[in-house]
């Protein structure tokens, strides 16, 4: 049988049908190869099955999205984005709450609630990896999510931050790149300009106190908050490697000298003091998903957050709080 678009659709639909019936990927590939009289590999079957999410398989269906609908006029560009607030943080006392690796819709609700209730007096909130964007990944799924749900959870969180903190800065992270990768797998790269790929920036449009940072590091006076893609099974190695990276490239990335660095991404927790700088790994605010339980990484996850204090732009290192949620 010659290859054509009809065959392509047949392979996809037949693969979904056979996998749902309990056939393995190898068995499915063999059966389809016989049916279409052409070689279909196990990798082809894997791609057809696990790189299709609910939006692909149920075109025309739309899950209820009340938060999105509430602010839809901003997302449809019917009204311009709200003007972002502007604050100077170098005079007087400043309390900074740092919430990293929330990974909605898999957030640890009790730990997140505890962090927010304890620190409602914070002057600025710094957060990173607020969403997992799990639905857009191509690997095999052990849990169910939908893109609609993930968008709803992001908006809900931004709405809360906007209403309860003077200003929130959302630091960019690796998971934010899942949307551009997802779109690039479906359209030509030279057409990407037609599509909004800065999901966090778009969803923050209605919220003047929620400001997205397009980099995976952010500085407030002499404190730097990072979500660099470095991790290690060795405690504090992630923070040390982030510090070394900034020291190596600081003059090129516009980072001023700092006394405190808070690193996300590792989901570990700890503090180490080096000459002239305090390094912190902040812990995470995500529940432990099934894929982690399946592989049991060598380093345990810690649910936690960080609170930092500054006065006239100088961080009080003795007052840095690394909080761990014990449940």
Secondary structure as UniProt FT lines:
FT   HELIX           5..20
FT   TURN            21..22
FT   HELIX           25..36
FT   HELIX           42..50
FT   HELIX           54..57
FT   TURN            58..60
FT   HELIX           66..70
FT   HELIX           72..75
FT   TURN            76..77
FT   STRAND          93..100
FT   HELIX           109..118
FT   TURN            119..121
FT   STRAND          124..128
FT   HELIX           134..136
FT   HELIX           147..164
FT   STRAND          168..171
FT   HELIX           174..176
FT   HELIX           177..184
FT   TURN            185..186
FT   HELIX           189..194
FT   HELIX           199..203
FT   TURN            204..206
FT   TURN            208..209
FT   STRAND          210..213
FT   STRAND          217..220
FT   TURN            221..222
FT   STRAND          223..226
FT   TURN            235..236
FT   HELIX           237..253
FT   STRAND          260..263
FT   STRAND          269..274
FT   TURN            275..276
FT   STRAND          277..282
FT   HELIX           290..295
FT   STRAND          303..311
FT   TURN            312..313
FT   STRAND          314..315
FT   HELIX           317..319
FT   STRAND          321..324
//
